[in-house]
Amino acid sequence: MKTMKARLQMLPILAASAASAADVTWVLGSGGASCDLTCVSRSGCSEDAWPKTDAEFYDISKLAGQVCESTQTGSAKYDPSTDGRYCGWKGPEDMPKEETRCSQSADSSTYRFCPC
């Protein structure tokens, strides 16, 4: 009985998580563009939506219409990103508090996956 009650108490939390993920549209930005710029006409970039696993990133890349020839963990401030063939999905472990991943940009041959 306690287990069932605990599960029922978790249901609103899980539903809220699913609802926020459903509200995000993954967009492949222009070369060198930040996600803030990419998402400006789509109600902004969602700082809380970054992938936490390579499996999540795989789904995101499909939603954005990108096929990655291979994927590495990455760790750049602008990840997840692609050069058009190869992808990196995981951003840095620690970002300075005054910076956001949405605001990061890369060189003009790097395209970011952006949660708008």
Secondary structure, DSSP 4 states (H G I P E B T S, - for coil): -HHHHHHHHHHHHHHHHHHHHHT--EEEPPTT--HHHHTGGGT---TT---SSHHHHHHHHHHTT---SEEE----TT-SEESSSEEE----S---TT--STT----TT-EEEEE-
